[in-house]
């Protein structure tokens, strides 16, 4: 459990919550840039290199924008390399800020470099695993702490360099620890809820099976009533059983048996096609890989298609689904899914409708995309067969 909590990003476990909390990234980005600008204006008499000061703020703006973009529901994915770049840019901004006041900085407390790094790290809360945020926080705190300690000769308050390092590093360590702790709590609750939900579904399987069997028996009885009552009435009137009656009874029995077998063979794919009115001929899945799509991907895909067709954003006419194996360098199996559907409304409306669902799929698969190809919407993502 602890490995899952520390090694999984909250967005992977709760993609809907991450979509709802997207505003955190632009908020912390705006706060860091706003604080940097205000402090630069207030302490402008300490700046000896305006070029470095402006470059530092520009780098912080770039880090805030990048963080906001990757956290947006249309993207909703940040790799470890991308996180290193964003945090590295924020740390570089802190370094340039320190260089812009080098030799004339009077107080460590009013430097904005450590605050900017701390806020950017806090913005990674949903996007990266807690252990990564802790590592970034320690490294960022080390850099800003060393910068503060190296400036001890010009600082107004006389103390040992160690104290300056602790003052500068504390905001970075505190906010990174808060982000990691909150992320771990979200991951723990999401994991426990998922496990509890799975246990509940397994416990209800016998009841669901009984309900399905009851519905099947009711359907059989209804069909039996419609087919056999006229036959029995005609036999009762004649008082004899003819070969035609025997043939009719045999046909009714065969029809009931075939209907029961059809009900047993119904899969989630059949239900999806029935709910969305997509033609079975448009599904190209020779290896029947679609039936092995994991439950969460199924739920997101089904919800999107049903909703998009219901509100008239897409039309099922001419829709095409292609499922194929994706070759990988290792031994892991991965399946590619591609959906093409004709657009029935404005493309911006279609994208706005698809945004939360694509964000969920992207957080689950890591490669979900939605593009426009003329009058057709194309959705692609990969999944590991369940």
C-alpha positions as CSV (number, residue, x, y, z in Angstrom):
1,X,0.0,0.0,0.0
2,X,2.8,2.5,0.9
3,X,4.5,1.9,-2.4
4,X,1.3,2.6,-4.3
5,X,0.8,5.8,-2.2
6,X,4.3,7.1,-2.8
7,X,4.8,5.9,-6.4
8,X,1.5,6.9,-8.0
9,X,0.6,10.4,-9.0
10,X,-2.9,11.4,-7.7
11,X,-4.1,12.1,-11.3
12,X,-3.6,8.4,-12.1
13,X,-5.8,7.3,-9.3
14,X,-8.4,10.1,-9.4
15,X,-8.4,11.7,-12.8
16,X,-11.8,13.3,-12.3
17,X,-10.6,15.0,-9.2
18,X,-7.5,16.2,-11.0
19,X,-9.7,17.7,-13.7
20,X,-11.8,19.5,-11.2
21,X,-8.7,20.8,-9.4
22,X,-7.0,22.1,-12.5
23,X,-7.2,25.7,-11.3
24,X,-4.6,25.0,-8.7
25,X,-1.8,25.2,-11.3
26,X,-2.5,28.6,-12.8
27,X,-3.3,29.9,-9.3
28,X,0.1,29.0,-7.9
29,X,1.8,30.2,-11.1
30,X,0.1,33.6,-10.9
31,X,0.9,33.9,-7.2
32,X,4.6,33.2,-7.7
33,X,4.9,35.7,-10.6
34,X,2.9,38.3,-8.8
35,X,5.0,38.0,-5.7
36,X,8.2,38.1,-7.7
37,X,7.1,41.3,-9.5
38,X,5.9,43.0,-6.3
39,X,9.2,42.2,-4.4
40,X,11.3,43.3,-7.4
41,X,9.5,46.6,-7.4
42,X,9.7,47.1,-3.7
43,X,13.4,46.2,-3.5
44,X,14.4,47.7,-6.8
45,X,17.2,49.7,-5.1
46,X,19.0,46.3,-4.4
47,X,19.0,45.2,-8.0
48,X,22.4,45.6,-9.7
49,X,21.7,43.7,-12.8
50,X,18.2,44.6,-14.3
51,X,18.8,42.1,-17.1
52,X,19.2,39.2,-14.7
53,X,16.1,40.5,-12.8
54,X,13.9,40.6,-15.9
55,X,15.2,37.2,-17.1
56,X,14.5,35.7,-13.7
57,X,10.8,36.8,-13.9
58,X,10.5,35.7,-17.5
59,X,11.8,32.2,-16.5
60,X,9.3,32.1,-13.6
61,X,6.5,33.1,-16.0
62,X,7.6,30.3,-18.4
63,X,7.5,27.7,-15.5
64,X,4.1,28.9,-14.5
65,X,2.7,28.7,-18.0
66,X,4.2,25.3,-18.6
67,X,2.7,24.0,-15.3
68,X,-0.7,25.4,-16.2
69,X,-0.6,23.9,-19.7
70,X,0.3,20.3,-18.6
71,X,-2.3,20.5,-15.8
72,X,-5.1,21.5,-18.1
73,X,-7.8,18.9,-18.7
74,X,-6.9,18.8,-22.5
75,X,-3.4,17.6,-21.5
76,X,-3.6,16.2,-18.0
77,X,-0.2,14.5,-18.2
78,X,3.3,15.4,-17.0
79,X,6.2,13.0,-17.3
80,X,9.2,12.9,-14.9
81,X,11.3,14.6,-17.5
82,X,8.8,17.4,-18.0
83,X,8.6,17.9,-14.2
84,X,12.4,18.2,-14.0
85,X,12.3,20.9,-16.8
86,X,9.6,22.9,-15.0
87,X,11.3,22.7,-11.6
88,X,14.6,23.4,-13.2
89,X,13.3,26.5,-14.9
90,X,11.9,27.8,-11.5
91,X,15.2,27.1,-9.8
92,X,17.1,28.9,-12.6
93,X,14.8,31.9,-12.0
94,X,15.7,31.8,-8.3
95,X,19.4,31.7,-9.2
96,X,19.1,34.7,-11.7
97,X,17.1,36.6,-9.1
98,X,19.9,36.1,-6.5
99,X,22.6,37.1,-9.1
100,X,20.6,40.3,-9.9
101,X,21.1,41.5,-6.3
102,X,24.4,39.9,-5.6
103,X,26.4,41.9,-3.2
104,X,23.5,44.3,-2.4
105,X,20.9,42.0,-1.0
106,X,19.9,43.2,2.4
107,X,17.4,40.5,3.7
108,X,16.9,36.8,2.8
109,X,13.3,37.0,4.1
110,X,12.1,39.3,1.2
111,X,13.8,37.3,-1.6
112,X,11.2,35.9,-4.0
113,X,13.3,33.0,-5.4
114,X,12.5,30.5,-2.7
115,X,8.8,31.4,-2.7
116,X,8.6,31.0,-6.5
117,X,10.3,27.5,-6.4
118,X,8.1,26.5,-3.5
119,X,4.8,27.5,-5.2
120,X,5.8,25.8,-8.4
121,X,6.5,22.6,-6.5
122,X,3.1,22.9,-4.8
123,X,1.5,23.1,-8.2
124,X,2.9,19.6,-8.9
125,X,0.6,18.1,-6.2
126,X,-1.8,16.3,-8.6
127,X,0.7,15.6,-11.4
128,X,3.6,13.8,-9.9
129,X,4.1,11.1,-7.2
130,X,4.8,12.3,-3.7
131,X,8.4,10.9,-3.6
132,X,9.3,13.0,-6.7
133,X,8.0,16.2,-5.1
134,X,10.1,15.5,-2.0
135,X,13.2,15.0,-4.1
136,X,12.5,18.2,-6.1
137,X,11.9,20.0,-2.8
138,X,15.2,18.9,-1.2
139,X,17.2,19.8,-4.3
140,X,15.5,23.1,-4.7
141,X,15.9,23.9,-1.0
142,X,19.6,23.0,-1.3
143,X,20.1,25.5,-4.2
144,X,18.3,28.4,-2.6
145,X,19.9,27.7,0.7
146,X,23.4,27.7,-0.7
147,X,22.6,31.0,-2.6
148,X,21.5,32.6,0.6
149,X,24.5,31.4,2.6
150,X,26.9,32.7,-0.1
151,X,25.4,36.2,0.3
152,X,26.0,36.5,4.1
153,X,28.6,39.3,3.7
154,X,26.0,41.7,2.3
155,X,23.0,40.9,4.4
156,X,21.8,43.4,6.9
157,X,21.2,41.0,9.8
158,X,24.5,39.5,11.0
159,X,24.4,35.8,11.6
160,X,26.0,32.5,10.5
161,X,25.6,31.4,6.9
162,X,23.8,28.3,8.2
163,X,20.9,30.4,9.5
164,X,20.5,32.2,6.1
165,X,20.4,28.8,4.4
166,X,17.7,27.5,6.7
167,X,15.6,30.7,6.3
168,X,15.8,30.4,2.5
169,X,15.2,26.7,2.3
170,X,12.3,26.5,4.8
171,X,9.5,27.7,2.4
172,X,10.7,25.2,-0.3
173,X,10.8,22.3,2.1
174,X,7.5,23.2,3.8
175,X,5.4,23.5,0.6
176,X,7.0,20.5,-1.0
177,X,6.2,18.4,2.1
178,X,2.7,19.8,2.2
179,X,2.2,18.9,-1.5
180,X,3.7,15.4,-1.0
181,X,1.5,14.8,2.0
182,X,-1.7,15.9,0.4
183,X,-0.8,13.9,-2.7
184,X,-0.2,10.8,-0.6
185,X,-3.5,11.3,1.3
186,X,-5.4,11.6,-2.0
187,X,-3.6,8.5,-3.4
188,X,-4.4,6.5,-0.2
189,X,-8.1,7.5,-0.2
190,X,-8.4,6.8,-3.9
191,X,-6.7,3.4,-3.6
192,X,-8.9,2.4,-0.6
193,X,-12.0,3.6,-2.4
194,X,-11.1,1.6,-5.5
195,X,-10.3,-1.5,-3.5
196,X,-13.6,-1.1,-1.5
197,X,-15.6,-0.6,-4.7
198,X,-14.0,-3.7,-6.2
199,X,-14.8,-5.8,-3.1
200,X,-18.4,-4.5,-3.2
201,X,-18.8,-5.3,-6.8
202,X,-17.5,-8.8,-6.2
203,X,-19.8,-9.3,-3.3
204,X,-22.8,-8.2,-5.4
205,X,-21.9,-10.5,-8.3
206,X,-24.2,-13.3,-7.1
207,X,-27.1,-10.9,-6.7
208,X,-26.4,-9.4,-10.2
209,X,-26.3,-12.9,-11.6
210,X,-29.6,-13.7,-10.0
211,X,-31.2,-10.5,-11.4
212,X,-29.9,-11.4,-14.9
213,X,-31.2,-14.9,-14.6
214,X,-34.6,-13.6,-13.4
215,X,-34.8,-11.1,-16.3
216,X,-33.9,-13.9,-18.7
217,X,-36.6,-16.2,-17.3
218,X,-39.1,-13.4,-17.5
219,X,-38.2,-12.8,-21.2
220,X,-38.4,-16.6,-21.9
221,X,-41.8,-16.8,-20.2
222,X,-43.1,-13.9,-22.1
223,X,-41.9,-15.4,-25.4
224,X,-43.2,-18.8,-24.4
225,X,-46.6,-17.3,-23.5
226,X,-46.9,-15.5,-26.9
227,X,-45.8,-18.6,-28.8
228,X,-47.4,-21.5,-26.9
229,X,-50.8,-20.2,-25.8
230,X,-52.1,-20.0,-29.4
231,X,-50.7,-23.4,-30.1
232,X,-52.3,-25.0,-26.9
233,X,-55.6,-23.2,-27.7
234,X,-55.7,-24.7,-31.2
235,X,-54.8,-28.2,-29.9
236,X,-57.6,-27.9,-27.3
237,X,-60.1,-26.9,-29.9
238,X,-59.2,-29.8,-32.2
239,X,-58.6,-32.4,-29.5
240,X,-55.7,-33.9,-31.4
241,X,-52.0,-33.2,-32.0
242,X,-50.9,-33.0,-35.6
243,X,-47.4,-33.1,-37.1
244,X,-47.7,-29.4,-37.7
245,X,-48.1,-28.8,-34.0
246,X,-45.0,-30.9,-33.2
247,X,-43.0,-28.9,-35.8
248,X,-44.3,-25.6,-34.3
249,X,-43.3,-26.7,-30.7
250,X,-39.9,-27.7,-31.9
251,X,-39.4,-24.3,-33.6
252,X,-40.5,-22.5,-30.4
253,X,-38.1,-24.6,-28.3
254,X,-35.2,-23.9,-30.7
255,X,-36.0,-20.2,-30.7
256,X,-36.1,-20.0,-26.9
257,X,-32.7,-21.8,-26.7
258,X,-31.1,-19.5,-29.2
259,X,-32.4,-16.5,-27.4
260,X,-31.0,-17.7,-24.1
261,X,-27.6,-18.3,-25.7
262,X,-27.6,-14.8,-27.2
263,X,-28.3,-13.3,-23.8
264,X,-25.3,-15.2,-22.4
265,X,-23.0,-14.0,-25.2
266,X,-23.8,-10.3,-24.7
267,X,-20.7,-8.3,-23.8
268,X,-20.0,-4.7,-22.9
269,X,-19.1,-4.1,-26.5
270,X,-22.5,-5.2,-27.6
271,X,-24.2,-3.0,-25.0
272,X,-22.0,0.0,-26.1
273,X,-22.9,-0.5,-29.8
274,X,-26.6,-0.8,-28.8
275,X,-26.5,2.3,-26.6
276,X,-24.6,4.4,-29.2
277,X,-26.3,2.9,-32.4
278,X,-22.9,2.3,-33.9
279,X,-23.0,-0.3,-36.7
280,X,-21.3,-3.6,-35.8
281,X,-19.8,-3.6,-39.3
282,X,-17.7,-0.5,-38.3
283,X,-15.8,-2.4,-35.6
284,X,-12.5,-3.9,-36.8
285,X,-11.3,-6.1,-33.9
286,X,-10.2,-9.5,-35.4
287,X,-8.5,-10.6,-32.2
288,X,-11.4,-9.5,-29.9
289,X,-9.1,-7.2,-27.9
290,X,-11.8,-4.7,-27.2
291,X,-13.5,-7.0,-24.8
292,X,-10.3,-6.9,-22.6
293,X,-10.3,-3.2,-22.1
294,X,-10.0,-2.3,-18.4
295,X,-13.1,-1.2,-16.6
296,X,-12.1,2.4,-16.1
297,X,-11.2,3.0,-19.7
298,X,-14.5,1.3,-20.6
299,X,-16.5,3.6,-18.4
300,X,-14.8,6.8,-19.7
301,X,-15.2,5.8,-23.3
302,X,-18.8,4.6,-23.0
303,X,-19.8,7.8,-21.0
304,X,-18.2,10.0,-23.7
305,X,-19.8,8.3,-26.7
306,X,-23.3,8.2,-25.1
307,X,-23.1,11.8,-24.0
308,X,-21.6,13.1,-27.3
309,X,-24.3,11.4,-29.3
310,X,-27.1,12.3,-27.0
311,X,-26.3,16.1,-27.2
312,X,-25.7,15.9,-31.0
313,X,-22.0,16.6,-31.0
314,X,-21.2,13.4,-32.9
315,X,-23.2,11.1,-35.1
316,X,-22.9,7.3,-35.1
317,X,-23.5,7.0,-38.8
318,X,-20.4,5.8,-40.5
319,X,-18.4,5.4,-37.2
320,X,-15.4,3.2,-37.3
321,X,-13.5,1.5,-34.4
322,X,-10.1,-0.2,-34.9
323,X,-8.4,-2.2,-32.2
324,X,-4.9,-3.6,-32.8
325,X,-1.8,-4.7,-30.8
326,X,1.0,-2.2,-30.3
327,X,4.5,-3.5,-30.6
328,X,6.6,-2.7,-27.5
329,X,10.4,-3.0,-26.8
330,X,9.7,-5.0,-23.7
331,X,7.5,-8.0,-23.1
332,X,4.5,-6.0,-21.9
333,X,1.3,-6.2,-24.0
334,X,-0.4,-3.0,-25.1
335,X,-3.4,-2.5,-27.3
336,X,-4.2,0.5,-29.5
337,X,-7.7,1.9,-29.8
338,X,-8.8,4.3,-32.6
339,X,-12.3,5.7,-33.0
340,X,-13.5,7.8,-36.0
341,X,-16.8,9.5,-35.9
342,X,-18.4,12.2,-38.0
343,X,-18.7,15.6,-36.3
344,X,-22.3,16.8,-36.1
345,X,-21.7,20.2,-34.4
346,X,-19.1,23.0,-34.1
347,X,-15.7,21.5,-33.4
348,X,-15.1,23.7,-30.4
349,X,-18.3,22.4,-28.9
350,X,-17.1,18.8,-29.6
351,X,-13.7,19.5,-28.0
352,X,-15.4,21.1,-24.9
353,X,-17.7,18.1,-24.6
354,X,-14.8,15.6,-24.9
355,X,-12.3,17.5,-22.7
356,X,-13.1,15.9,-19.3
357,X,-13.4,12.4,-20.8
358,X,-10.2,12.7,-22.8
359,X,-8.5,14.0,-19.7
360,X,-9.6,10.9,-17.7
361,X,-8.5,8.6,-20.5
362,X,-5.1,10.4,-20.8
363,X,-4.5,10.1,-17.1
364,X,-5.2,6.3,-17.4
365,X,-3.4,5.5,-20.6
366,X,-0.9,8.4,-20.9
367,X,-1.4,8.8,-24.6
368,X,-5.0,9.6,-25.2
369,X,-5.6,12.2,-28.0
370,X,-8.5,13.7,-29.9
371,X,-7.9,15.4,-33.3
372,X,-10.0,16.6,-36.2
373,X,-9.6,15.2,-39.7
374,X,-11.9,17.2,-41.9
375,X,-15.4,16.4,-40.9
376,X,-14.3,13.5,-38.7
377,X,-13.2,13.3,-35.0
378,X,-10.4,10.8,-34.3
379,X,-9.8,9.5,-30.8
380,X,-6.7,7.4,-30.0
381,X,-5.4,5.8,-26.9
382,X,-3.7,2.7,-25.7
383,X,-4.5,0.3,-22.9
384,X,-3.1,-2.8,-21.2
385,X,-5.6,-5.7,-21.7
386,X,-7.2,-6.7,-18.5
